[in-house]
Amino acid sequence: KNEVEQSPQNLTAQEGEFITINCSYSVGISALHWLQQHPGGGIVSLFMLSSGKKKHGRLIATINIQEKHSSLHITASHPRDSAVYICAVNYGSGGSNYKLTFGKGTLLTVNP
Amino acid sequence: ETGVTQTPRHLVMGMTNKKSLKCEQHLGHNAMYWYKQSAKKPLELMFVYSLEERVENNSVPSRFSPECPNSSHLFLHLHTLQPEDSALYLCASSQGNGGEETQYFGPGTRLLVL
């Protein structure tokens, strides 16, 4: 069964700290997504990547295809970054091109 | 504002009721999705429509019935639900293959089945 594992499940940080959230998957993928879900439910797509690294503001996402691993980094964290961060992958030719398999999410709390 | 709206935002229904969830996207996308998010579980894909044709049905019980009358609208018709169907139901849209394109999510409908 193709699965997506995230760590840690919960993370508490002080404002200004550098945050890393990890995601591992089991077989080859065509794309990996990082999503953010705030209390109340709304989900925002942060990144989609299939190789290398992407940066948007204080957020950086990297992926290592050989190691089947991705990381989401937040620099200079802020209380408004508090949310659940979700990793999702598309297994591409091994499954439906439309289907994403989701991790359970990482609950991040940034204290002032 | 993500350009994907869902109504209602909250719904309480009995097991014998029939109700419908509505999703509308204003982004000109050609694919739409229904997801279920239960407490303590990962998001689960329920249905995918591409160009108004269902392309994915992820082993969803028949008490959930999707409808996609055009590329901007998606419905989820509910009947004789069970309490374990209580969850957050999220709609999303994408331009093209949603596995390799950004998906845009609506705010969700929080459903409680009594």
Interface residues (C-beta under 8 A of the other chain):
Chain A: V4 S30 A31 H33 L35 G40 G41 G42 I43 V44 S45 M48 S50 I86 A88 N90 Y91 G92 S96 N97 Y98 K99 L100 T101 F102 G103 K104 G105
Chain B: T2 A31 Y33 Q37 K40 K41 P42 L43 E44 L45 V48 S50 V55 E56 N58 L88 L90 A92 N97 G98 G99 E100 E101 T102 Q103 Y104 F105 G106 P107 G108 R110
